[in-house]
Amino acid sequence: MSQVTGLEFPCEWPVKAFGPGTEAFELDVVSIVRRHAGDLRENAVTTRPSRNGKYTVVTVTIRARSRAQLEALYTELRAHPDVVMTL
C-alpha cells in the first residue's frame, strides 16, 4: 500500500485477491473484506477464473474510508494461507 498516494477518501477501491479456484476461497476473501469494510454493495464481488480453473481472482469493490483501513485489509488478506497475491 505504500505506492498509494494522492487518494482522496472516501473512494471506491477494488480489492483483488488471487488464489485457488474454490468457493471456499471466495467466501474467505469476502469475509476478510467485510471485517474491514462492513456491508458491501450489491454486485460488489466478482470472480474471474484462470484458463484452466485452478486459480481465480476475487475482486471486491469497497468504499474505502482511509489509508489505514486499506493497509489493515491488505495485511489480513496477505496473511491468509491461500492468498497467492493481492492487487
PESULTA-V560127 format. One line per field, one symbol per residue. ss: DSSP state (h for helix, s for strand, l for the rest). psi: psi as a letter, one per 30 degrees, with the letter a starting at -180 (. if undefined). burial: + if it has 24 or more other C-alpha atoms within 12 Angstrom, else -. A space follows every 50 residues. Layout:
ss = ???
psi = ???
burial = ???
//
This chain:
ss = llllllllllssssssssssllhhhhhhhhhhhhhhhlllllllsssssl llllssssssssssllhhhhhhhhhhhhhlllllssl
psi = fffjlgkkkllkkjkkkkakileeeeeeeeeeeefffbkklkgfklljll efgellkkkjkljkfleeeeeeeeeeeffkffjell.
burial = ------------+++++++++---++-+++-+++-++--+----+-+--- ----++++++++++-++-+++-++-+++---++--++
//
